[in-house]
């Protein structure tokens, strides 16, 4: 037996659709130079009666999308802020970081990487090469790297719990890639202390004898290091006299990514 109260007529469906369209039209009237709306404003912009415009505003107010402004009229409500938070949360780390990676590689002429730790390894999440790249870095998205070599590895470990790091690095013999690779846990502890103090990591020849890496940590809204951004270049293309400039660019990019990442959880 059907329940007539649940039957929706085509005309009522069209009416609700029309009301929804009008509600979106009203919300679209808010602009940086128009933070408050009155029924007169809405009536004028949408070519409807003032009573109809006011009804739209009251309906939106009841749902939390607008609220009455003490100075008069209506302003955007808390529901809009909640939707904005959810919209930002839908963007992942890679989506937030990739524009900064591209800008960093373009401005420096070097390859930029986004890395994240996964257990006992470092994983390359994103990579950006400059348009005229002369050095082709073998790392690709999904590449797995060691945790005891390279600038990215050190920034991913430096702010972790020291006991957890020690257990991680002493669980099995650490691989050595070049004469500069650090495998002694005591020396690694000293290196991580320096990284924490400096706020970034610079390595030369740890994974490749002719490669230099510069990395800085990316933090979430609670200040936890969740990823790293780094530049990879050759010693010839990044001599020590240019190191400070490159470090500043990497650190600035990491800070911008961290800020945008924090916004996704506010």
N, C-alpha and C positions, 0 to 999 in steps of 0.2 A: 504494500500500500504506500503510495507516494505521499510525501509531505509537501503540501502546496507552498509552505513558507520558505522552502528551499529552492523553489523554482524561480529562475531569474528570466524575466522577459527581455527580448531583444532591446526594447526601448529603454529599460532601466540600465541595461549593460552599456548602451551607448551614452546614456546620461552620465554614468560613473566615469566612463572613459573621457568624456568631455570635461568633467570636473577635474580629473587627474591632469589632463592637458593644461587646463587653466592654472592649476596649482603650480605646475612646472613653469608656466609663463610668469607667474608672480615671483617665484624664486629667482628666475632669470633677470628680473628687474634690478636686483641688488648688484651694485657695482662699487669699486673702490671709492668713487666720488659720490656714491649714494648708499649710505649704510643704514638709512631709515626710510621706510615707506609709509605713506598714509593711504587711506581709502581713496582720497582724491587723486593721489599719484597713480594708483593702480587703475582707477576708473578711466583716467585720461590716457594712460599708456595702452590699455587693453580695449578701450572703446566700449565699456560696459557701464551700467548704472552704478552710482556710488554705493547703493545698498548691496548690489551684487559683489562689488569689489570688497566691501567690508565682510561679507559672508565668506569669501575666499580666505581672507586674512584670519578670520576667527577659526575656520576649519584647520588651517595650517598651524595656528596657535594651539589648538587642541591636541594636535599630533606632536607638538614640540619643535616644529621646523621654524617657527617664528615666535617671538614673544613681544609683549608690549614694552616699549621703551619709556622710561620715566620722563624723558624729554619730549615725548609725544611720538605718535606713530608706532610702527613695528620694526624690530630688528631681527636678525637671524637668531634662531634659538639653539639650545644645547644639542638638539638632535642632529643639526648640521655638523657641529663639531665632532660628534661621535662618528658620523659617516665619513668625515674627512680623516679621522684616525684610522678607520677600517680601510679606507682607500689606500692610505700610505702603507699600512701593514701588508697589503696585497703585493707590494713590490719587494722582491727578494734582494739579498745582498748584491748579487751580480748585477741586477738592474740598476741599483743605486751606484755601484762602483764603476761600471763600465764607462760612463761618460768621463769620469775623472782619469781612468786609465788611458783613454784615447787622447785626452788633452795633455796628460803627462808625457806620453810617448811622442806626441806631436811637438811639444815645446822643447823637449830635450833631444829628440832625434834618436832615442834609445827604446828598447823594448820594455814595456811595463807589464807586471804580473800581479794578479790577485791570488793569494794563496790562503789556505786554511788547513788547520791540523786535523788529521783523522787518525786517532790512535797513535801509533808509533811512526807515522809518516806525515809528510807535508804534501798536500794535493794542490795542483794548479787549477783554479776555478776559471779564470779568464786570462786572456793574453791580448795585448795590443802592440802591434808593430808600427813604427812610423812609415809613412808612404814610401820613403826612399831608403828603407832599412838596408844597411850594408852588412850588418851582422845578423844572421839568422839564428835565433835561439832555438834550440831543439825542444824546449818545453812546449807542450801543447795543453789545451784544456783536458783535464783528467790525468795528466802526467803525475806520477807519484815520485816524490823526492825524499831524500833522507832527512831525519830530524837533527842530525849533528853536523850539517854543512850548509853554508849559504846564509845570506842575510835574513831571508824570510824565516828560516827555521829558528833563528835566534830570537826574533821578535815574537814568534808564536810561543816560545818556551819561557822567555824572560820573566813574564808576570804570572806564571803558573806557580802552584804550590811547590816550594823547593824540594820537599820530601817526595812528592809525586814525580818531579822531574828527575831526581836522583834515582828513584826506583825504575823509571822508564829508561834511563841511559845506562844503567848497570845490569839490566835484565839479560842482555846478550852483548857480545863483542860489537863495537861500533865500526862501520865500514870506513875505509880511508880511500879518498879519491886522488889526492895530490899530497905533496909534502906539507901543504898548509892546512890540510884537514885536521880538525881538533878531535881527538878520540879519548883524551884523558879526562875523566869526570871532574877532577879537581880544577883543571884548567877551564873546563866548560863552565863550572860554577863561577869562576872569576870573570869569564867573558860575559855571562848573563848579568852579573852585577853591574858591569860597565854599560851594558845595553839599557838596563833599567835607569841608570844614572843619566845617560845621554838622551834616552827617549827614542833611539833609533839604532840601527846596526849597519856597519860597513864591513864588508869582507872582500878580501882579494885572494883569488886563486884557490879557494876551498873546494869548489866543485870542478872548476876548470882552471888550469894554471894561468890562463890569460884573461880570466873574467873577473869583473868587479861587480859586487851586488850591494845595493843600498836599499834598506827596507825600514818601514815604520809601521807601528801597530794601528789597527782599526778597532775601535771600542764600541760597545753597545751603550744603551742608555744607563746602565749600571756601572759603566767604567770597565767592564770586563773586555779583555782582548779576545776578539772573535775571528780575526783574520789579519792578514798583512798585505801591504802594497809595496812593491819593489821595482827597482830599475835594474836591468842587466846590461852591462857594457863591457868593452875591452879596456885594459889598462891604458892603451894608447889613446883611446877616445875619451877616457875619463881619468886624466892624470890627477895627481893629488891637489894641484892648484885649483881644479874645478870641483873638487869633492864637496866643499862647503855649499856651493851654489846648488848642486844636485841634491844634497841632503835637504836643504831648505824646501825645494820643490816637492820632494817625496813626503816630507813631514806635513807640509801644507795640504797636499792632496789627501793624506790619511786623515787629517783633522776635518776636512770638508766631508769626507765619506762618513766619518764617525758622527758628525752633527746630523747629517741627513738620515743615517741609520737610526739614531736616537729618536728622531721625530716619528718614526714608524710605530713606536711603542708608547708614545705619550697620549 
